[in-house]
Amino acid sequence: MEKNSRNNLRQMRKKRVSIKNRGTAQRPRLSVFRSLKNIWVQVINDEKGVTLFSTNLKVIKGKNDLKSARLLGKLVAEKCLEKNIKAVVFDRSGYKYHGKIKELAEGAREGKLTL
């Protein structure tokens, strides 16, 4: 029997949660991917299979810390409001809801985006 790594456990959580998280035209999916050096965010319409836009920490020239994650959330909210998107489905991709993922969500809420 093979030992489960942290990433394998995250992938299993992601599968379990992704069944419920489906993005529509009215409420697209806000998907987050986090690595040791960067955070990537995509807003996806799953009905058409189209990525509406994506961004990451390099765009705001921020470090991979809590403050930059909150700024990234605000940037995502601004871009969503430009495209007349007021509500999204938050897909944390199996990551625990704390730390940078939580700050990103709080930043998006501060930017008047409904999660």
N, C-alpha and C positions, 0 to 999 in steps of 0.2 A: 504494500500500500504506500502510495506516494504522499509525502508531507505537503500540505497546502501552504503555499506562500501567501504573503499579504496581498499580492496582486491577484492571485487566483481567487481568494476569498472575495475581493472587491468585484471581480468579474461575475462571480455567482450572485452577489447582491445586485449588480447592475442588471443581470438577466431577469431576476425576480421583480425588480421595480419597473423595468422598461415595458413590461406587459401593460401596466396601468398608465404610463406616461406616453401619450400620443399627442402630437401637435396638430392643430387644425389651422385653417386660414384665419379664423377669428382669435384663436389662442395658440400661437406656435409654441414649440418646445425650446426652452433655453437650456442648452447642454453645456456642461462644464467638464474640461479635462485639465488635470493638475499634474505637473511633474515637479522635479526638484528645482528646476530653474525657471519655470514659466507657468502661466495659467492661460488656457485658451477657452473662449466662449463662442458658441454658435447659436443662432436663432434659426430654427428649422421648421418648415411646414411639411409634416409627414404625409399629408394627403397627396401632395404633388411630388414629394421626394426632393424638395428644393431647399438649399440653405439660403436664407434671406440675407444674412450678413454674418461675418465672424470678426473677432478681434482678440487681442492678447495683450499681455503686459508690455511688450516691446513698443506698442503703439503709444502708450502713455509714458514711455521711458521710465518705468517704475521698477523697483526691486521686487523680489518675491517675498513680500511681507504683508501684514494685515492691512496697513494703511493703503498700500497700492491695490490690494484686492478690493477694498471699499471704493476706491477711485474707478477701478475697472467696472464695478457694478453700476456706478453712476453714468459712466460712458455708455454702457449697454442700454441703460434706461433712456438716455438722450437719443441714441440711434433708433430705438424702438418707437419713441414718440414722434420722431421725424417720419417714420413709415406708418404712422397712425395705428400702432400696436400699443394697446393700453394694458393688456393682460397676457401673461405667458404661463406655461407649465414648467416648473423648475425641475430639471433633470440633473441631479447631483452625481450621476454616473457611478453610484455605489460608494462614494466617499461619505464619511461620517459628516453630519451637519454640525461642524464646529470649526473654529479656526478660520482659515482663509475662505472656505466655502460659505460659512456663515456670514463673514464680512462682505463677501461679494453679493449675497442675497440681501443683506441689510442696505448696502449701497444702492442696489437696484430699487429697493422700496423707498429709499430717500429720494430717488429720482422720479417718484410718482408712478412706478410700475407695479402692477398687481401680480403677485406670485401665487 
